[in-house]
């Protein structure tokens, strides 16, 4: 950092000020207090200017570059740019105030701390811009990898930025030997790892998720007895919204050992329906119903035409069973249920059309002698 601490010489223009400007309050001249207040006002104005300029820059970016940026990221960019502008304006203006050494040092430490914070916030915000752009690209179902990589890498790099900013602060403000600190952390790392065993396992689980990619945000998953939609993936845990609208935080360490079924990754969703038909149904009516149902299933573009089965499959003491099996091309549970409703409605219509009697499971009549 550049040292802006003043040399201790009083500016010539101060000598021409009225005498009351030279009075002291808490060991500091009145003109110096006024100067500090003006410095705060100028810094505030500079922050507003920097923020407004950032708004214009972001509008140009949104116009010419693809990818939508969230309102929170826009706000973070404005805040970081405004803070940097304000601090940069304040640094060269502290010298003419000729503050007492202790106060001057305190002001300098505050400004340097804010500068480190501002640059960390700026890097943080720029990284969020990159992640928002990638997340917007990954909005489609085909971008499952990016829907997992973006949230995990976003949080991981955020942690690295905070970690680096912390050590820069230690070195610049308190003159701490960062290399020695890192070396000591290396020696104490085993102790810390043992003390935070669960946290380490969760981080390993996050890395496993990153490489295996069993699911992404928005996927419908079954993990042991848990079933729901993945809402968020953190370094420590995965957040799942169940179909009862409960929110579960599942430690990532559990995912290493658990059986994970990604229902959303299904290319097709199998449907199996057993129709129990009365024994006294005429064969021609049964054939007509099965034929019409095959034609209906084959006419829907969301049903795989190569794997349609509508046939008499078994006969027991109470009824005959017609197996209806097909595969839906449905990305969500709602789409699957909509198709299933459509098929069941058509079955009910064909039953009425052909006059075929259906029995519930376990109910029926014995065949006539």
C-alpha positions as CSV (number, residue, x, y, z in Angstrom):
1,X,0.0,0.0,0.0
2,X,1.1,3.6,-0.7
3,X,1.8,5.6,2.4
4,X,-0.2,8.8,2.5
5,X,0.7,9.8,6.0
6,X,1.4,13.6,6.0
7,X,4.8,15.1,6.7
8,X,3.6,17.2,9.7
9,X,3.9,20.6,8.0
10,X,0.9,23.0,8.4
11,X,-0.3,24.3,5.0
12,X,0.2,28.0,4.5
13,X,-3.5,28.7,3.8
14,X,-4.4,27.5,7.3
15,X,-2.4,30.5,8.8
16,X,-4.8,32.9,7.2
17,X,-7.9,31.4,8.8
18,X,-9.7,33.2,11.7
19,X,-8.3,32.5,15.1
20,X,-11.3,30.3,16.2
21,X,-10.3,27.8,13.5
22,X,-7.1,27.2,15.5
23,X,-8.9,26.3,18.7
24,X,-8.6,22.7,19.8
25,X,-11.2,20.2,20.6
26,X,-10.0,16.8,21.9
27,X,-6.5,17.8,20.9
28,X,-7.5,18.5,17.3
29,X,-7.8,21.9,15.7
30,X,-11.3,23.0,14.7
31,X,-10.2,23.4,11.0
32,X,-9.0,19.8,11.0
33,X,-12.4,18.6,12.3
34,X,-14.1,20.6,9.6
35,X,-11.7,19.1,7.1
36,X,-12.6,15.6,8.2
37,X,-16.3,16.3,7.9
38,X,-15.8,17.7,4.4
39,X,-13.7,14.7,3.6
40,X,-16.6,12.4,4.6
41,X,-19.0,14.5,2.5
42,X,-16.7,14.4,-0.6
43,X,-16.2,10.7,-0.2
44,X,-20.0,10.2,-0.1
45,X,-20.4,12.2,-3.3
46,X,-17.6,10.3,-4.9
47,X,-19.3,7.0,-3.9
48,X,-22.5,8.1,-5.5
49,X,-20.7,9.1,-8.7
50,X,-18.8,5.8,-8.8
51,X,-22.1,3.9,-8.2
52,X,-23.9,5.8,-11.1
53,X,-21.0,5.1,-13.5
54,X,-21.2,1.5,-12.6
55,X,-24.9,1.4,-13.4
56,X,-24.2,2.8,-16.9
57,X,-21.4,0.3,-17.4
58,X,-23.6,-2.6,-16.3
59,X,-26.4,-1.4,-18.7
60,X,-23.9,-1.5,-21.6
61,X,-22.8,-5.0,-20.5
62,X,-26.5,-6.2,-20.3
63,X,-27.1,-4.8,-23.7
64,X,-24.2,-6.4,-25.6
65,X,-23.3,-9.5,-23.6
66,X,-25.6,-12.6,-23.1
67,X,-26.7,-13.8,-19.7
68,X,-29.0,-12.1,-17.2
69,X,-27.5,-10.7,-14.0
70,X,-29.5,-10.8,-10.8
71,X,-30.5,-7.6,-9.0
72,X,-28.3,-8.6,-6.0
73,X,-25.3,-8.8,-8.2
74,X,-26.0,-5.4,-9.8
75,X,-26.3,-3.9,-6.3
76,X,-23.0,-5.6,-5.2
77,X,-21.2,-4.1,-8.2
78,X,-22.5,-0.6,-7.5
79,X,-21.6,-0.9,-3.8
80,X,-18.1,-2.1,-4.5
81,X,-17.3,0.5,-7.2
82,X,-18.8,3.3,-5.1
83,X,-16.7,2.4,-2.1
84,X,-13.5,2.1,-4.2
85,X,-14.1,5.6,-5.7
86,X,-14.8,7.1,-2.3
87,X,-11.7,5.7,-0.7
88,X,-9.4,6.6,-3.6
89,X,-10.6,10.2,-3.3
90,X,-10.0,10.3,0.4
91,X,-6.4,8.9,0.4
92,X,-4.6,12.0,-1.2
93,X,-6.8,14.5,0.7
94,X,-5.8,13.3,4.2
95,X,-2.3,14.8,3.9
96,X,-3.3,18.5,3.8
97,X,-5.3,18.0,7.0
98,X,-2.0,17.6,9.0
99,X,-3.8,15.5,11.6
100,X,-2.1,14.5,14.9
101,X,0.0,11.3,14.5
102,X,-2.3,9.0,16.4
103,X,-5.5,10.3,14.7
104,X,-3.7,10.3,11.3
105,X,-2.6,6.7,11.8
106,X,-6.1,5.7,12.7
107,X,-7.6,7.4,9.7
108,X,-5.0,5.8,7.5
109,X,-5.8,2.3,8.9
110,X,-9.5,2.9,8.4
111,X,-9.0,3.9,4.8
112,X,-6.6,1.1,4.0
113,X,-9.0,-1.4,5.6
114,X,-11.9,0.0,3.5
115,X,-9.7,-0.2,0.4
116,X,-9.0,-3.9,1.0
117,X,-12.6,-4.5,1.7
118,X,-13.7,-2.6,-1.4
119,X,-11.4,-4.5,-3.7
120,X,-12.5,-7.8,-2.2
121,X,-16.1,-6.8,-2.7
122,X,-15.4,-5.9,-6.3
123,X,-13.7,-9.2,-7.1
124,X,-16.6,-11.0,-5.2
125,X,-19.1,-9.1,-7.3
126,X,-17.3,-9.7,-10.6
127,X,-17.2,-13.4,-9.8
128,X,-21.0,-13.3,-9.1
129,X,-21.5,-11.7,-12.6
130,X,-19.6,-14.6,-14.2
131,X,-21.6,-17.1,-12.2
132,X,-25.0,-15.4,-12.9
133,X,-24.1,-15.5,-16.6
134,X,-23.3,-19.2,-16.5
135,X,-26.4,-19.9,-14.4
136,X,-28.5,-18.1,-17.0
137,X,-27.0,-20.3,-19.7
138,X,-27.7,-23.4,-17.6
139,X,-31.4,-22.6,-17.2
140,X,-32.3,-25.3,-19.7
141,X,-32.7,-29.0,-18.9
142,X,-29.8,-29.9,-21.2
143,X,-27.3,-27.9,-19.0
144,X,-27.4,-30.2,-15.9
145,X,-23.6,-30.0,-15.4
146,X,-23.6,-26.3,-15.2
147,X,-26.6,-26.3,-12.9
148,X,-24.4,-28.2,-10.4
149,X,-21.0,-26.7,-11.1
150,X,-22.2,-23.0,-10.9
151,X,-23.5,-23.0,-7.3
152,X,-20.7,-25.1,-5.9
153,X,-17.9,-23.2,-7.6
154,X,-19.6,-19.9,-6.8
155,X,-19.4,-20.7,-3.0
156,X,-15.9,-22.2,-3.2
157,X,-14.4,-19.2,-5.0
158,X,-16.2,-16.8,-2.6
159,X,-14.5,-18.6,0.3
160,X,-11.1,-18.2,-1.4
161,X,-11.7,-14.5,-2.0
162,X,-12.6,-13.9,1.7
163,X,-9.6,-16.0,2.7
164,X,-7.1,-14.0,0.6
165,X,-8.6,-10.7,1.7
166,X,-8.2,-11.7,5.3
167,X,-4.5,-12.5,4.9
168,X,-3.9,-9.3,2.9
169,X,-5.4,-7.4,5.8
170,X,-3.2,-9.1,8.3
171,X,-0.1,-8.3,6.3
172,X,-0.9,-4.7,5.3
173,X,-2.5,-3.5,8.5
174,X,-0.8,-5.5,11.3
175,X,2.4,-6.5,9.5
176,X,1.8,-10.1,10.2
177,X,4.1,-12.7,8.5
178,X,1.6,-14.5,6.4
179,X,4.1,-17.2,5.3
180,X,4.7,-18.0,9.0
181,X,1.0,-18.1,9.7
182,X,0.3,-20.5,6.8
183,X,3.2,-22.7,7.9
184,X,1.7,-22.9,11.4
185,X,-1.6,-23.7,9.9
186,X,0.0,-26.6,8.1
187,X,1.3,-28.0,11.4
188,X,-2.0,-27.5,13.1
189,X,-4.0,-28.7,10.2
190,X,-4.2,-32.2,11.5
191,X,-5.6,-31.1,14.8
192,X,-8.2,-28.8,13.1
193,X,-9.2,-31.6,10.7
194,X,-9.7,-34.0,13.6
195,X,-11.7,-31.4,15.5
196,X,-13.8,-30.6,12.4
197,X,-14.2,-34.2,11.1
198,X,-17.8,-33.8,10.0
199,X,-17.1,-30.6,8.2
200,X,-14.2,-32.2,6.3
201,X,-16.4,-35.1,5.3
202,X,-19.1,-32.7,4.1
203,X,-16.5,-30.9,2.0
204,X,-15.3,-34.2,0.5
205,X,-19.0,-35.0,-0.2
206,X,-19.2,-31.6,-2.1
207,X,-16.2,-32.5,-4.2
208,X,-17.7,-35.9,-4.9
209,X,-20.9,-34.2,-6.1
210,X,-18.8,-31.9,-8.3
211,X,-17.1,-34.8,-10.0
212,X,-19.9,-37.4,-10.1
213,X,-22.8,-34.9,-10.7
214,X,-25.6,-37.3,-9.6
215,X,-28.0,-34.4,-9.7
216,X,-28.3,-30.6,-10.2
217,X,-30.5,-27.8,-8.8
218,X,-34.1,-28.4,-9.8
219,X,-33.8,-32.2,-10.2
220,X,-36.3,-34.5,-8.6
221,X,-34.3,-37.0,-6.5
222,X,-34.8,-39.9,-4.1
223,X,-32.1,-40.3,-1.5
224,X,-32.8,-43.2,0.9
225,X,-36.3,-42.3,2.3
226,X,-36.0,-38.7,1.2
227,X,-37.8,-37.5,-2.0
228,X,-38.1,-34.0,-3.3
229,X,-36.7,-31.3,-5.5
230,X,-33.1,-30.0,-5.1
231,X,-33.2,-26.3,-4.2
232,X,-29.6,-25.5,-3.3
233,X,-26.2,-27.1,-3.0
234,X,-23.7,-25.8,-0.5
235,X,-20.2,-26.7,0.5
236,X,-21.6,-28.4,3.6
237,X,-25.1,-29.6,2.7
238,X,-27.7,-30.0,0.0
239,X,-31.2,-28.5,0.5
240,X,-34.2,-30.5,-0.7
241,X,-37.8,-29.4,-0.8
242,X,-40.0,-32.4,-0.2
243,X,-43.4,-32.9,-1.9
244,X,-45.0,-32.1,1.5
245,X,-43.3,-28.7,1.2
246,X,-40.8,-29.4,4.0
247,X,-37.3,-28.2,3.6
248,X,-34.5,-30.7,4.5
249,X,-30.8,-30.0,4.8
250,X,-28.9,-33.2,4.0
251,X,-25.2,-33.2,4.9
252,X,-23.1,-33.8,1.8
253,X,-21.2,-36.5,3.7
254,X,-24.3,-38.6,3.7
255,X,-24.4,-38.5,-0.1
256,X,-21.1,-40.5,-0.3
257,X,-22.7,-43.5,1.3
258,X,-26.4,-43.1,0.2
259,X,-28.1,-44.5,-2.8
260,X,-29.1,-41.5,-5.0
261,X,-31.8,-41.9,-7.6
262,X,-32.2,-38.9,-10.0
263,X,-35.8,-39.2,-11.2
264,X,-35.4,-36.2,-13.4
265,X,-32.6,-37.9,-15.4
266,X,-35.0,-40.5,-16.7
267,X,-35.3,-40.3,-20.5
268,X,-38.7,-42.0,-20.3
269,X,-41.1,-42.8,-17.5
270,X,-42.7,-46.2,-17.6
271,X,-46.4,-46.6,-17.1
272,X,-47.9,-49.9,-16.2
273,X,-51.7,-50.3,-15.9
274,X,-53.6,-53.6,-15.3
275,X,-57.2,-53.6,-16.6
276,X,-59.2,-56.5,-15.1
277,X,-61.9,-57.5,-17.6
278,X,-65.0,-59.6,-17.0
279,X,-64.9,-63.2,-18.2
280,X,-68.1,-62.8,-20.2
281,X,-66.6,-60.0,-22.4
282,X,-67.0,-61.0,-26.1
283,X,-63.6,-61.5,-27.7
284,X,-64.4,-59.0,-30.5
285,X,-65.1,-56.2,-28.0
286,X,-61.9,-57.0,-26.1
287,X,-59.9,-56.9,-29.4
288,X,-61.6,-53.6,-30.4
289,X,-60.8,-52.0,-27.1
290,X,-57.1,-53.1,-27.2
291,X,-56.7,-52.0,-30.8
292,X,-58.2,-48.5,-30.3
293,X,-56.1,-48.0,-27.2
294,X,-52.9,-49.0,-29.2
295,X,-53.8,-46.5,-31.9
296,X,-54.4,-43.8,-29.3
297,X,-51.1,-44.4,-27.6
298,X,-49.2,-44.5,-30.9
299,X,-50.7,-41.2,-32.0
300,X,-49.3,-39.2,-29.1
301,X,-45.8,-37.8,-29.8
302,X,-44.9,-37.8,-26.1
303,X,-45.2,-41.7,-26.0
304,X,-42.5,-44.0,-27.3
305,X,-44.2,-45.8,-30.2
306,X,-41.7,-48.7,-30.2
307,X,-42.5,-49.8,-26.6
308,X,-46.3,-49.9,-26.5
309,X,-47.9,-53.0,-25.1
310,X,-51.7,-53.5,-24.9
311,X,-52.4,-57.3,-24.6
312,X,-54.2,-59.9,-22.5
313,X,-51.5,-60.9,-20.1
314,X,-53.0,-63.3,-17.6
315,X,-56.2,-65.1,-16.4
316,X,-57.1,-65.9,-12.8
317,X,-60.2,-67.2,-11.0
318,X,-62.0,-63.9,-11.0
319,X,-61.1,-62.0,-14.2
320,X,-58.9,-61.5,-17.2
321,X,-56.1,-59.0,-17.1
322,X,-55.1,-56.7,-19.9
323,X,-51.6,-55.3,-19.5
324,X,-51.2,-51.6,-20.7
325,X,-47.6,-50.6,-20.7
326,X,-45.9,-47.6,-22.4
327,X,-43.2,-45.0,-21.8
328,X,-43.8,-41.3,-21.5
329,X,-41.3,-38.6,-22.6
330,X,-41.8,-36.3,-19.6
331,X,-39.2,-34.0,-18.0
332,X,-41.3,-33.3,-14.8
333,X,-43.7,-35.1,-12.6
334,X,-46.4,-32.7,-13.6
335,X,-45.9,-33.5,-17.3
336,X,-46.0,-37.3,-16.4
337,X,-49.3,-37.0,-14.4
338,X,-50.8,-34.9,-17.2
339,X,-50.1,-37.7,-19.8
340,X,-51.2,-40.4,-17.4
341,X,-54.5,-38.5,-16.9
342,X,-54.9,-38.3,-20.6
343,X,-54.4,-42.1,-21.0
344,X,-56.7,-43.1,-18.2
345,X,-59.4,-40.8,-19.5
346,X,-59.2,-42.4,-22.9
347,X,-59.4,-45.9,-21.3
348,X,-62.6,-44.8,-19.5
349,X,-64.0,-43.5,-22.8
350,X,-63.1,-46.7,-24.7
351,X,-64.6,-48.9,-22.0
352,X,-67.9,-47.0,-22.3
353,X,-67.7,-47.1,-26.1
354,X,-67.2,-50.9,-26.4
355,X,-69.3,-51.8,-23.3
356,X,-66.5,-53.7,-21.5
357,X,-66.8,-54.3,-17.8
358,X,-63.7,-53.7,-15.6
359,X,-63.3,-55.1,-12.1
360,X,-61.1,-53.7,-9.3
361,X,-58.1,-55.8,-8.2
362,X,-59.2,-58.8,-6.2
363,X,-62.9,-58.5,-7.2
364,X,-64.7,-60.4,-9.9
365,X,-67.0,-63.2,-10.8
366,X,-66.2,-66.9,-11.3
367,X,-66.5,-68.0,-14.9
368,X,-69.8,-69.5,-16.0
369,X,-70.0,-73.3,-16.1
